Amino acid sequence: MRKTLTTLATAGAALMLAVGPAAADHEGTSYTGTLDELNGSGGSGEVTVTVSDDGETFAVDLDADGLNLDGPHAMHIHGIVDGDEVQASACPTMDADADGDGVVDVAEGIPFYGSIQVSLTTEGDTSADSALAVERYPAGTSIDYYRDGIAIPDAVKPNIDKVHVVVHGLDENGNGMLDMDQETRSSLTDDFPREGTAPALCGELTATAMGPVQTGGGGTADTGINGAAAAGLGLVALGGLFIGRRRTATDQA
């Protein structure tokens, strides 16, 4: 009997450790990231992504300064999707410039941070279909962007800490503006110059504030412990209780 109860307690502890707070639902969770310069854009920035209470949408707050392009900046959430899951990814370095022309273009960046999952437009559609809707993106050397109610793709919902935020738009020829007649065209389409789609900033998201966890009674509790972890704690307590009682009975005998 003692061996059985000890095994029960050990199993409960193992379950608690295996699940842990990291497996908690992402509802209400906030993620932040630092946006680092790419391609000599001169810029830097910060981004915060906050998931709604129902887990279906998020709000994005993005600020950036020092960009050398005084023009539209397409902004996206990128991710490497395999089936219905987002895989780990990374921001590229200049080593990703495979052709050695001095610019990491879109085609060279995608293997690192993946394809477009969300378009951070100022209005309207936020899917990948709006990837180049430049009239609906922020413009200028500084960006002050906020939008809520952005639909989260199903593959992204459980993997927000694996996606990357990328701000595009680079002044290559030094005239400060988007040069639609630039000879070098985007690797996405010949209808757009490369400097309009080349990545200028990139950053990964990290969970910084966990949201409330649903309890069995339908309320919320900011315990940081989800249901499975609580069950593990219960098994530990239950096993300890019975072991303690058996020891007391043995001592009294």
Secondary structure as UniProt FT lines:
FT   HELIX           2..19
FT   HELIX           21..23
FT   TURN            27..28
FT   STRAND          30..37
FT   TURN            39..40
FT   STRAND          44..51
FT   TURN            53..54
FT   STRAND          57..65
FT   STRAND          75..82
FT   TURN            83..84
FT   STRAND          85..87
FT   HELIX           94..96
FT   TURN            98..99
FT   HELIX           106..113
FT   STRAND          115..119
FT   HELIX           128..130
FT   TURN            131..132
FT   HELIX           134..136
FT   STRAND          143..151
FT   TURN            154..156
FT   HELIX           157..162
FT   STRAND          164..168
FT   TURN            180..181
FT   TURN            190..191
FT   HELIX           194..197
FT   STRAND          199..204
FT   STRAND          206..209
FT   STRAND          213..214
FT   TURN            216..217
FT   STRAND          220..221
FT   HELIX           227..252
//
